[in-house]
Amino acid sequence: MKLFILVLLKFFLISALFIISNGNLHISDSGERSIFLENYSSWLTRVFDQGSQIAGYAINTRWLPQGEINLIS
């Protein structure tokens, strides 16, 4: 569980660094900090929306085979 949290934390940190570098933002400037927060929050919203769509698709998928199951004994 600790490894999963660490990987998740690294994922969010690296994504924040990508947004900062691609936008050429300077976090020390309050105006650019607000631009970063707006971009990062919209990115997080899209990630969670798409994640919920994927989870919903996986839950609604019929995973069991159709018809009879022949057991070999």
Buried (B, 14 or more C-beta within 10 A) or exposed (E): EEEEEEEEEEEBEEBBEEBBEEEEBEEEEEEBBEBBEEBBEEBEEEEEEEEEEEEEEEEEEEEEEEEEEEEEE
